[in-house]
Amino acid sequence: MTIIDIDKWHEIISALKKNKLRTFLTGFGVFWGIFMLVIMLGSGNGLQNGTIKGFKDFATNSFFIWTQQTTIPYKGFPQGRYFNFNNDDIKAIRDNCPEVGIIAPKMQGWGGEGGNNASRGDKTGAFTIDGNYPEFIKVDPIVLVMGRYINNLDIQEKRKVAVLGKRVYEVLFKPGENAIGQYILIKGIYFQVVGVIKPKNENINMGGDKQQTITLPFTTLQKVYNYGDIVGYFSITSKPNIPASVAEAKVRKLLAQRHSVSPDDKEALGGFNLEEEFNKMTGLFLGIQMLIWIVGIGTLLAGVIGVSNIMLVIVKERTKEIGIKRAIGATPWAIMSQIIVESIFLTSFAGYFGLVSGVGLLGGVSSLIQSGGGGEGTGMFANPEIDINIAMIALLILIVAGAFAGMIPARRAISIKPIDALRTE
């Protein structure tokens, strides 16, 4: 028998049509199996895309280190000592930690939490006051709404300039007003506005909401707030192809030595490693994908077993017909191949519609998310999708499984002796 034998195909269709409800229910099991596999894979990808989007543009090879209270006495210093990083630590890290790519010291001014700390004319507001180096936007990128960001000359000359978050601008200025070159009052000192920014990634806020932050040159903030050479914390990235954990360990060891902190004191230096958190999320989603495949394939197998069972019933119903074919010279392979092709046809047909329905539903959900969120997605769920290659592999697996599903009833068919089959009523 060849697959393009028209008469055989008419026979296959006729056999499946004899009991339409039974054929539909059997096919639905296969349809539902691949439909659910596609939906689960797409949903898993949507969750992963949403989470990765939360890290978008932020340097995922970055880590942050700050000082805390010591918990172990060391070199004559008591337990419970407070200490601070300083400007000399910046050069020490650059000179002794070749694994470090970007180092951006950061400092925060006080006064924004308890009341208004910035004003312009009769407009006032309470905002976060940050002192940054220009390199910080390589760790946490921003979008310039107008003007520029802090530059190296601002740092060197301790200029009284300020970069406003978009919300700060909206509070202190009229809509559409050009803020560049204007002055605002912070802590009794006038600062010239050189830029207005908004965050490129609104999901990560290290040090506060950037929309409501006024950024000053790091050295200027130290002077205005009488911080001397104190550094609040370090934002650091590792060089390409070097794990952030390696660079972090080197920096922590150096800073502990410089500030007489016991190497066994795990609490004296606080920190946050974004790369480690990102890798944890990646590992979690790998586990989710494996679970989806296990559940999905299990569901598919249930559908395929249903096909095998229905083919056994069909073979039993057609015992006499099979006997007649054998009696007039049909080969065992001709009988087997027809049963196997019937099984493959049923699984392929139902599987194809399950695949198309699943992909179509994912496309509809993705369109709704984009139209509702104004982008690729919102929150922790974005762009649910499935790789078409994976979808086709799943369908191919289903077809192969359909062939195996037809093997058992096919072998049952050829095991029937023609004389016994002809006697069957």
SULDA-V877123 format. One record per pair of residues at least 6 apart in sequence whose ideal C-beta (glycine too) atoms are under 8 Angstrom apart, sorted by the first residue. I is the first residue (numbers start at 1). J is the second residue. D is the distance in whole Angstrom. If there is no record, write none. Layout:
i | j | d
I | J | D
I | J | D
//
This chain:
i | j | d
1 | 8 | 6
1 | 333 | 8
1 | 334 | 5
1 | 337 | 5
1 | 338 | 6
1 | 341 | 8
2 | 8 | 8
3 | 341 | 7
8 | 338 | 6
8 | 341 | 8
11 | 338 | 7
12 | 338 | 7
12 | 341 | 6
12 | 342 | 5
12 | 345 | 6
15 | 314 | 6
15 | 318 | 7
15 | 342 | 7
16 | 23 | 5
16 | 342 | 7
16 | 345 | 8
16 | 346 | 7
17 | 23 | 7
18 | 317 | 8
22 | 310 | 6
22 | 313 | 8
23 | 310 | 7
23 | 346 | 7
26 | 306 | 5
26 | 307 | 6
26 | 309 | 8
26 | 310 | 4
26 | 346 | 7
26 | 350 | 8
27 | 346 | 6
27 | 349 | 7
27 | 350 | 4
28 | 350 | 7
29 | 302 | 6
29 | 303 | 4
29 | 306 | 4
29 | 307 | 8
29 | 350 | 8
30 | 300 | 7
30 | 303 | 4
30 | 304 | 7
30 | 306 | 7
30 | 307 | 6
30 | 346 | 7
30 | 347 | 5
30 | 350 | 4
30 | 351 | 5
30 | 354 | 7
30 | 398 | 7
30 | 402 | 8
31 | 303 | 8
31 | 350 | 4
31 | 351 | 7
31 | 353 | 6
31 | 354 | 4
31 | 357 | 8
32 | 299 | 7
32 | 303 | 7
32 | 354 | 7
33 | 296 | 7
33 | 299 | 4
33 | 300 | 4
33 | 301 | 8
33 | 302 | 7
33 | 303 | 4
33 | 304 | 8
33 | 351 | 8
33 | 354 | 7
33 | 398 | 8
34 | 300 | 6
34 | 303 | 8
34 | 350 | 8
34 | 351 | 5
34 | 354 | 4
34 | 355 | 6
34 | 358 | 7
34 | 394 | 6
34 | 395 | 7
34 | 398 | 6
35 | 354 | 4
35 | 355 | 8
35 | 357 | 5
35 | 358 | 5
36 | 296 | 6
36 | 299 | 5
36 | 358 | 8
37 | 292 | 8
37 | 293 | 8
37 | 296 | 3
37 | 297 | 7
37 | 299 | 7
37 | 300 | 6
37 | 358 | 8
37 | 394 | 6
38 | 354 | 7
38 | 355 | 6
38 | 358 | 3
38 | 359 | 6
38 | 362 | 7
38 | 386 | 6
38 | 391 | 6
38 | 394 | 7
39 | 358 | 5
39 | 361 | 7
39 | 362 | 7
40 | 292 | 4
40 | 295 | 7
40 | 296 | 6
41 | 289 | 8
41 | 292 | 6
41 | 293 | 8
41 | 296 | 7
41 | 386 | 5
41 | 390 | 7
42 | 358 | 7
42 | 359 | 8
42 | 362 | 4
42 | 384 | 4
42 | 385 | 6
42 | 386 | 5
43 | 384 | 6
44 | 285 | 7
44 | 288 | 5
44 | 289 | 6
44 | 292 | 5
45 | 383 | 8
45 | 384 | 6
45 | 385 | 5
45 | 386 | 7
46 | 365 | 8
46 | 366 | 8
46 | 377 | 7
46 | 381 | 5
46 | 382 | 6
46 | 383 | 6
46 | 384 | 3
46 | 385 | 7
47 | 285 | 7
47 | 288 | 7
47 | 380 | 6
47 | 381 | 6
48 | 285 | 4
48 | 288 | 8
49 | 376 | 7
49 | 377 | 7
49 | 381 | 8
49 | 382 | 4
49 | 383 | 5
49 | 384 | 8
49 | 385 | 8
50 | 377 | 6
50 | 378 | 8
50 | 379 | 6
50 | 380 | 4
50 | 381 | 4
50 | 382 | 4
51 | 281 | 5
51 | 285 | 7
51 | 380 | 6
52 | 281 | 8
53 | 203 | 7
53 | 376 | 7
53 | 377 | 7
53 | 382 | 5
54 | 201 | 8
54 | 203 | 4
54 | 204 | 7
54 | 380 | 7
55 | 201 | 8
55 | 203 | 8
55 | 204 | 7
55 | 274 | 7
55 | 278 | 6
56 | 201 | 6
56 | 203 | 8
57 | 141 | 5
57 | 200 | 5
57 | 201 | 5
58 | 139 | 7
58 | 140 | 6
58 | 141 | 7
58 | 201 | 5
58 | 204 | 5
58 | 274 | 7
59 | 102 | 8
59 | 138 | 7
59 | 139 | 5
59 | 140 | 7
59 | 237 | 5
59 | 274 | 7
60 | 274 | 6
60 | 275 | 6
60 | 278 | 5
61 | 101 | 8
61 | 237 | 5
61 | 238 | 5
61 | 240 | 8
61 | 242 | 8
61 | 243 | 8
61 | 244 | 5
61 | 274 | 8
61 | 275 | 5
62 | 102 | 8
62 | 139 | 5
62 | 235 | 7
62 | 236 | 7
62 | 237 | 5
62 | 238 | 8
62 | 244 | 7
62 | 274 | 5
62 | 275 | 7
63 | 236 | 6
63 | 237 | 8
63 | 238 | 8
63 | 244 | 5
63 | 245 | 8
63 | 247 | 7
63 | 248 | 5
63 | 271 | 6
63 | 272 | 7
63 | 273 | 4
63 | 274 | 6
63 | 275 | 7
64 | 206 | 7
64 | 233 | 6
64 | 234 | 7
64 | 235 | 6
64 | 236 | 7
64 | 271 | 6
64 | 272 | 5
64 | 273 | 8
64 | 274 | 8
65 | 233 | 6
65 | 234 | 5
65 | 236 | 7
65 | 248 | 7
65 | 251 | 6
65 | 252 | 7
65 | 255 | 7
65 | 269 | 6
65 | 270 | 7
65 | 271 | 5
66 | 85 | 8
66 | 232 | 7
66 | 233 | 4
66 | 234 | 8
66 | 269 | 7
66 | 270 | 5
66 | 271 | 7
67 | 82 | 7
67 | 83 | 6
67 | 84 | 6
67 | 85 | 6
67 | 233 | 8
67 | 259 | 8
67 | 268 | 7
67 | 269 | 7
67 | 270 | 7
68 | 267 | 6
68 | 268 | 6
68 | 269 | 7
68 | 270 | 5
69 | 80 | 6
69 | 81 | 7
69 | 82 | 6
69 | 267 | 7
69 | 268 | 7
70 | 77 | 7
70 | 79 | 6
70 | 80 | 6
70 | 81 | 5
70 | 82 | 8
70 | 83 | 7
70 | 261 | 6
70 | 262 | 7
70 | 265 | 6
70 | 267 | 7
70 | 268 | 4
71 | 79 | 6
71 | 80 | 8
71 | 265 | 6
71 | 266 | 8
71 | 267 | 5
71 | 268 | 7
72 | 79 | 6
72 | 262 | 4
72 | 264 | 6
72 | 265 | 4
72 | 268 | 8
73 | 79 | 5
73 | 262 | 8
74 | 260 | 6
74 | 261 | 6
74 | 262 | 4
74 | 265 | 7
75 | 260 | 5
77 | 260 | 6
83 | 259 | 5
83 | 261 | 8
83 | 268 | 8
84 | 230 | 5
84 | 231 | 7
85 | 105 | 8
85 | 230 | 7
85 | 231 | 4
85 | 232 | 8
85 | 233 | 7
85 | 234 | 7
85 | 255 | 7
85 | 259 | 8
86 | 229 | 5
86 | 230 | 6
86 | 231 | 6
87 | 105 | 8
87 | 229 | 4
87 | 231 | 6
88 | 229 | 7
88 | 258 | 8
89 | 231 | 6
89 | 234 | 8
89 | 255 | 6
89 | 258 | 6
90 | 103 | 6
90 | 105 | 6
90 | 231 | 7
92 | 254 | 6
92 | 258 | 6
93 | 100 | 6
93 | 103 | 6
93 | 234 | 7
93 | 236 | 7
93 | 251 | 6
93 | 254 | 7
93 | 255 | 8
94 | 100 | 7
94 | 103 | 6
96 | 250 | 8
96 | 254 | 6
97 | 247 | 7
97 | 250 | 5
97 | 251 | 5
97 | 254 | 6
98 | 239 | 8
99 | 238 | 6
99 | 239 | 6
99 | 242 | 5
99 | 246 | 6
99 | 247 | 4
99 | 250 | 6
100 | 236 | 6
100 | 237 | 7
100 | 238 | 7
100 | 239 | 7
100 | 247 | 5
100 | 250 | 8
100 | 251 | 7
101 | 236 | 8
101 | 237 | 4
101 | 238 | 6
101 | 239 | 4
101 | 240 | 7
101 | 242 | 8
101 | 247 | 8
102 | 135 | 5
102 | 138 | 5
102 | 139 | 6
102 | 235 | 8
102 | 236 | 7
102 | 237 | 4
103 | 135 | 7
103 | 234 | 6
103 | 235 | 8
103 | 236 | 5
104 | 132 | 7
104 | 133 | 5
104 | 135 | 4
104 | 136 | 4
104 | 138 | 7
104 | 139 | 6
104 | 234 | 7
104 | 235 | 4
104 | 236 | 7
105 | 133 | 6
105 | 218 | 6
105 | 231 | 5
105 | 232 | 8
105 | 233 | 8
105 | 234 | 6
105 | 235 | 8
106 | 130 | 7
106 | 131 | 7
106 | 132 | 6
106 | 133 | 8
106 | 136 | 7
106 | 207 | 6
106 | 218 | 7
106 | 231 | 8
106 | 232 | 5
106 | 233 | 6
106 | 234 | 7
106 | 235 | 6
107 | 130 | 7
107 | 131 | 4
107 | 218 | 6
107 | 221 | 5
107 | 222 | 6
107 | 225 | 8
107 | 227 | 7
107 | 230 | 7
107 | 231 | 6
107 | 232 | 4
108 | 128 | 7
108 | 129 | 7
108 | 130 | 6
108 | 131 | 7
108 | 207 | 6
108 | 208 | 8
108 | 232 | 6
109 | 117 | 8
109 | 129 | 3
109 | 130 | 7
109 | 131 | 7
109 | 187 | 7
109 | 216 | 8
109 | 221 | 6
109 | 224 | 7
109 | 225 | 5
110 | 129 | 8
110 | 225 | 7
111 | 117 | 4
111 | 129 | 7
111 | 187 | 7
112 | 126 | 5
112 | 127 | 5
112 | 128 | 5
112 | 129 | 6
113 | 126 | 7
114 | 126 | 8
115 | 126 | 6
116 | 124 | 4
116 | 125 | 6
116 | 126 | 5
117 | 125 | 8
117 | 126 | 6
117 | 127 | 7
117 | 129 | 7
117 | 186 | 7
117 | 187 | 7
118 | 124 | 7
118 | 125 | 6
118 | 126 | 8
118 | 127 | 5
118 | 129 | 8
118 | 168 | 7
118 | 172 | 7
118 | 184 | 6
118 | 185 | 7
118 | 186 | 5
118 | 214 | 6
119 | 125 | 8
119 | 172 | 8
119 | 184 | 7
119 | 185 | 5
120 | 172 | 4
120 | 173 | 7
120 | 182 | 7
120 | 183 | 7
120 | 184 | 5
120 | 185 | 7
123 | 171 | 6
123 | 172 | 5
123 | 173 | 8
125 | 168 | 7
125 | 171 | 4
125 | 172 | 7
127 | 165 | 7
127 | 168 | 5
127 | 212 | 5
127 | 213 | 6
127 | 214 | 5
128 | 207 | 7
128 | 208 | 4
128 | 209 | 7
128 | 212 | 6
128 | 213 | 4
128 | 214 | 7
129 | 186 | 7
129 | 187 | 8
129 | 213 | 8
129 | 214 | 5
129 | 216 | 7
129 | 221 | 7
130 | 207 | 6
130 | 208 | 7
130 | 213 | 5
130 | 214 | 7
130 | 215 | 5
130 | 216 | 7
130 | 221 | 7
131 | 215 | 8
131 | 216 | 5
131 | 217 | 7
131 | 218 | 4
131 | 219 | 8
131 | 220 | 7
131 | 221 | 3
131 | 222 | 7
131 | 232 | 8
132 | 150 | 6
132 | 215 | 5
132 | 216 | 8
132 | 217 | 8
132 | 218 | 6
133 | 150 | 7
133 | 155 | 6
133 | 218 | 5
134 | 149 | 6
134 | 150 | 5
134 | 151 | 6
134 | 152 | 6
134 | 154 | 8
134 | 155 | 7
136 | 235 | 6
137 | 149 | 6
138 | 237 | 7
139 | 235 | 5
139 | 237 | 6
140 | 199 | 7
140 | 200 | 8
140 | 201 | 7
140 | 204 | 7
140 | 206 | 6
140 | 210 | 8
140 | 235 | 8
141 | 200 | 4
141 | 201 | 7
142 | 149 | 7
142 | 197 | 4
142 | 198 | 7
142 | 199 | 6
142 | 200 | 6
142 | 210 | 7
143 | 197 | 6
143 | 198 | 5
143 | 199 | 7
143 | 200 | 5
144 | 195 | 6
144 | 196 | 8
144 | 197 | 6
145 | 166 | 6
145 | 169 | 7
145 | 195 | 8
145 | 196 | 4
145 | 197 | 6
145 | 198 | 6
146 | 178 | 7
146 | 179 | 7
146 | 180 | 6
146 | 195 | 7
146 | 196 | 5
147 | 163 | 7
147 | 179 | 7
147 | 180 | 4
147 | 193 | 7
147 | 194 | 5
147 | 195 | 3
147 | 196 | 6
148 | 163 | 8
148 | 194 | 6
148 | 195 | 5
149 | 163 | 6
149 | 195 | 6
149 | 197 | 7
149 | 215 | 8
150 | 161 | 7
150 | 163 | 6
150 | 194 | 8
150 | 215 | 6
150 | 216 | 8
150 | 217 | 5
150 | 218 | 8
153 | 159 | 7
154 | 161 | 6
154 | 194 | 8
154 | 217 | 4
154 | 220 | 7
155 | 217 | 5
155 | 218 | 6
155 | 219 | 5
156 | 219 | 8
158 | 217 | 6
158 | 219 | 5
158 | 220 | 5
158 | 223 | 6
159 | 217 | 6
159 | 220 | 6
160 | 189 | 7
160 | 190 | 7
160 | 191 | 5
160 | 192 | 7
160 | 220 | 6
161 | 191 | 6
161 | 192 | 5
161 | 193 | 8
161 | 194 | 5
161 | 216 | 7
161 | 217 | 7
161 | 220 | 8
162 | 184 | 6
162 | 186 | 7
162 | 191 | 4
162 | 192 | 7
162 | 193 | 6
162 | 194 | 7
162 | 214 | 5
162 | 215 | 7
162 | 216 | 6
163 | 193 | 8
163 | 194 | 6
163 | 195 | 4
163 | 196 | 7
163 | 197 | 6
163 | 214 | 7
163 | 215 | 4
163 | 216 | 8
164 | 172 | 7
164 | 179 | 7
164 | 184 | 8
164 | 193 | 6
164 | 195 | 7
164 | 196 | 5
164 | 197 | 7
164 | 214 | 6
164 | 215 | 8
165 | 196 | 8
165 | 197 | 6
165 | 198 | 7
165 | 209 | 7
165 | 210 | 5
165 | 211 | 5
165 | 212 | 5
165 | 213 | 5
165 | 214 | 7
165 | 215 | 8
166 | 196 | 6
166 | 197 | 7
166 | 198 | 4
166 | 211 | 5
167 | 209 | 8
167 | 211 | 4
167 | 212 | 5
168 | 211 | 8
168 | 212 | 6
168 | 213 | 7
168 | 214 | 6
169 | 179 | 6
169 | 196 | 5
172 | 179 | 8
172 | 184 | 6
173 | 179 | 5
173 | 182 | 7
179 | 193 | 5
179 | 196 | 6
180 | 193 | 6
180 | 194 | 7
180 | 195 | 7
180 | 196 | 8
181 | 192 | 7
181 | 193 | 7
182 | 192 | 7
182 | 193 | 5
183 | 190 | 5
183 | 191 | 7
183 | 192 | 6
183 | 193 | 7
184 | 190 | 7
184 | 191 | 6
184 | 193 | 6
184 | 214 | 8
185 | 191 | 8
186 | 214 | 7
186 | 216 | 8
186 | 224 | 8
187 | 224 | 6
187 | 225 | 7
189 | 224 | 6
191 | 214 | 8
191 | 216 | 7
197 | 210 | 7
197 | 215 | 8
198 | 210 | 7
198 | 211 | 6
199 | 205 | 8
199 | 210 | 4
199 | 211 | 7
204 | 274 | 8
206 | 235 | 7
207 | 213 | 8
216 | 224 | 7
221 | 227 | 7
222 | 228 | 7
222 | 229 | 7
222 | 230 | 7
234 | 251 | 8
236 | 247 | 7
236 | 248 | 8
236 | 251 | 6
237 | 244 | 7
237 | 247 | 8
238 | 244 | 5
238 | 246 | 7
238 | 247 | 4
238 | 248 | 8
238 | 275 | 8
239 | 247 | 8
243 | 275 | 7
244 | 273 | 6
244 | 274 | 7
244 | 275 | 4
244 | 276 | 7
245 | 273 | 6
245 | 275 | 7
245 | 276 | 6
248 | 271 | 7
248 | 273 | 6
252 | 269 | 6
252 | 271 | 7
253 | 263 | 7
255 | 261 | 8
255 | 269 | 6
256 | 262 | 7
256 | 263 | 6
256 | 265 | 7
256 | 268 | 7
256 | 269 | 7
261 | 268 | 5
261 | 269 | 7
262 | 268 | 8
296 | 394 | 8
297 | 397 | 8
300 | 394 | 8
300 | 397 | 8
300 | 398 | 6
300 | 401 | 7
301 | 401 | 7
303 | 347 | 8
303 | 350 | 8
304 | 347 | 6
304 | 398 | 7
304 | 401 | 4
304 | 402 | 6
304 | 404 | 8
304 | 405 | 5
305 | 405 | 7
307 | 343 | 6
307 | 346 | 6
307 | 347 | 5
307 | 402 | 6
307 | 405 | 5
307 | 406 | 8
308 | 343 | 7
308 | 405 | 4
308 | 406 | 7
308 | 408 | 6
308 | 409 | 7
310 | 346 | 8
311 | 339 | 6
311 | 342 | 7
311 | 343 | 5
311 | 405 | 7
311 | 406 | 6
311 | 408 | 8
311 | 409 | 4
311 | 410 | 8
312 | 408 | 7
312 | 409 | 5
312 | 412 | 6
314 | 339 | 8
314 | 342 | 7
314 | 409 | 7
315 | 322 | 7
315 | 339 | 7
315 | 409 | 5
315 | 410 | 8
315 | 412 | 5
315 | 413 | 5
318 | 413 | 8
319 | 416 | 6
319 | 421 | 5
319 | 424 | 5
320 | 421 | 6
320 | 422 | 7
320 | 424 | 5
320 | 425 | 8
322 | 335 | 6
322 | 413 | 5
322 | 416 | 6
322 | 421 | 6
323 | 416 | 6
323 | 417 | 8
323 | 418 | 5
323 | 419 | 8
323 | 420 | 7
323 | 421 | 2
323 | 422 | 5
323 | 424 | 7
324 | 418 | 8
324 | 421 | 8
324 | 422 | 7
325 | 334 | 7
325 | 335 | 6
326 | 335 | 7
326 | 416 | 8
326 | 418 | 4
326 | 421 | 7
327 | 418 | 5
327 | 422 | 7
332 | 414 | 4
335 | 410 | 7
335 | 413 | 5
335 | 414 | 5
336 | 410 | 4
336 | 411 | 7
336 | 413 | 7
336 | 414 | 6
337 | 410 | 8
339 | 406 | 5
339 | 409 | 5
339 | 410 | 4
339 | 413 | 6
340 | 403 | 6
340 | 406 | 4
340 | 407 | 7
340 | 410 | 5
341 | 406 | 8
342 | 406 | 7
343 | 402 | 5
343 | 403 | 7
343 | 405 | 5
343 | 406 | 3
343 | 409 | 7
343 | 410 | 8
344 | 399 | 6
344 | 402 | 4
344 | 403 | 5
344 | 406 | 7
346 | 402 | 7
347 | 398 | 6
347 | 399 | 6
347 | 401 | 7
347 | 402 | 3
347 | 405 | 7
348 | 395 | 8
348 | 398 | 7
348 | 399 | 5
348 | 402 | 6
351 | 395 | 5
351 | 398 | 4
351 | 399 | 7
351 | 402 | 8
352 | 395 | 7
355 | 391 | 6
355 | 394 | 7
355 | 395 | 6
358 | 386 | 8
359 | 386 | 7
359 | 388 | 8
359 | 391 | 7
362 | 384 | 5
362 | 385 | 6
362 | 386 | 6
365 | 384 | 6
366 | 383 | 6
366 | 384 | 6
366 | 385 | 7
369 | 376 | 8
369 | 377 | 5
369 | 378 | 7
369 | 381 | 7
369 | 382 | 7
369 | 383 | 7
369 | 384 | 8
370 | 376 | 7
370 | 377 | 7
370 | 383 | 8
372 | 378 | 7
376 | 382 | 5
376 | 383 | 5
377 | 383 | 5
//
